Amino acid sequence: MRLIALEAEDLNTIAAACQDALFLAQNATYSAQKREFTLLINRFRWEDDAKNQRVQALLSFSSVKSVKALGVDKNSQIPKSILSIEFKSSNEPPEGEIIFELAGGGKISLGVECVDIILGDIGEAMDVKKRPDHNGDK
């Protein structure tokens, strides 16, 4: 799968594809010079409802001005899970903030000049035993 988001509405599709994706904080990189934030994730393949599979993917954000993390330990070997990704417009669109809500209360916030995101699978899908379940979240 390869998806591109250039507008806030496009982010909804990428967010849906990344729901329940797992990642290690050490696999997040930010280059202030290049203004890029990348995150290596292991996403659940929601697009193939008949199978329980995960695939490694790269989530890349351009035009990033800042990165803030709350409740994310860069040295932790415990995977974080993405619950949602959303865009909040600033007073000067197309600038805004892209917010990752993480399971367990963590959060990553990207200050961006505009929405400029690529999600690309980089490996073969692997069968997994469990499908993410949010019934206990309510």
PEVEN-V81653 format. One record per residue. RES is the residue in three letters. SS is DSSP state (@ for helix, = for strand, . for the rest). BURIAL is I if it has 9 or more other C-alpha atoms within 8 Angstrom, else O. D_FIRST is the distance of its C-alpha to the first C-alpha in whole Angstrom. Layout:
# PEVEN-V81653
<<RES:SS:BURIAL:D_FIRST> <RES:SS:BURIAL:D_FIRST>>
This chain:
# PEVEN-V81653
<<MET:.:O:0> <ARG:=:O:4> <LEU:=:O:7> <ILE:=:I:10> <ALA:=:I:13> <LEU:.:I:17> <GLU:.:I:19> <ALA:@:I:20> <GLU:@:O:18> <ASP:@:I:15> <LEU:@:I:15> <ASN:@:I:15> <THR:@:O:12> <ILE:@:I:10> <ALA:@:I:14> <ALA:@:O:13> <ALA:@:I:9> <CYS:@:I:12> <GLN:.:I:15> <ASP:.:I:16> <ALA:.:I:14> <LEU:=:I:17> <PHE:=:I:18> <LEU:.:I:21> <ALA:@:I:23> <GLN:@:O:24> <ASN:@:O:20> <ALA:=:I:20> <THR:=:O:22> <TYR:=:I:23> <SER:=:O:25> <ALA:.:I:27> <GLN:.:O:28> <LYS:.:O:25> <ARG:.:I:24> <GLU:=:I:21> <PHE:=:I:20> <THR:=:I:17> <LEU:=:I:16> <LEU:=:I:14> <ILE:=:I:13> <ASN:=:I:13> <ARG:=:I:11> <PHE:=:I:12> <ARG:.:I:10> <TRP:.:O:11> <GLU:.:O:10> <ASP:.:O:11> <ASP:.:O:15> <ALA:.:O:17> <LYS:.:O:16> <ASN:.:I:16> <GLN:=:I:13> <ARG:=:I:12> <VAL:=:I:10> <GLN:=:I:11> <ALA:=:I:9> <LEU:=:I:11> <LEU:=:I:12> <SER:=:I:14> <PHE:=:I:17> <SER:.:I:19> <SER:.:I:23> <VAL:=:I:23> <LYS:=:I:27> <SER:=:O:27> <VAL:=:I:26> <LYS:=:O:28> <ALA:=:I:27> <LEU:=:O:29> <GLY:.:O:30> <VAL:.:I:27> <ASP:.:O:29> <LYS:.:O:28> <ASN:.:O:29> <SER:.:I:28> <GLN:.:O:27> <ILE:.:O:26> <PRO:.:I:22> <LYS:=:I:22> <SER:=:I:20> <ILE:=:I:18> <LEU:=:I:20> <SER:=:I:19> <ILE:=:I:18> <GLU:=:I:20> <PHE:=:I:22> <LYS:=:O:26> <SER:=:I:27> <SER:.:I:30> <ASN:.:O:33> <GLU:.:O:32> <PRO:.:O:29> <PRO:.:I:26> <GLU:.:I:27> <GLY:=:I:26> <GLU:=:I:25> <ILE:=:I:21> <ILE:=:I:22> <PHE:=:I:21> <GLU:=:I:23> <LEU:=:I:23> <ALA:@:I:24> <GLY:@:O:28> <GLY:@:O:29> <GLY:.:I:27> <LYS:=:I:25> <ILE:=:I:24> <SER:=:I:25> <LEU:=:I:23> <GLY:=:I:26> <VAL:=:I:24> <GLU:.:I:26> <CYS:.:I:23> <VAL:.:I:19> <ASP:.:I:17> <ILE:=:I:14> <ILE:=:I:10> <LEU:=:I:8> <GLY:=:I:6> <ASP:=:I:5> <ILE:.:O:9> <GLY:.:O:10> <GLU:.:O:11> <ALA:.:O:11> <MET:=:O:14> <ASP:=:O:17> <VAL:.:O:18> <LYS:.:O:22> <LYS:.:O:21> <ARG:.:O:19> <PRO:.:O:20> <ASP:.:O:23> <HIS:.:O:24> <ASN:@:O:27> <GLY:@:O:29> <ASP:@:O:28> <LYS:.:O:31>>
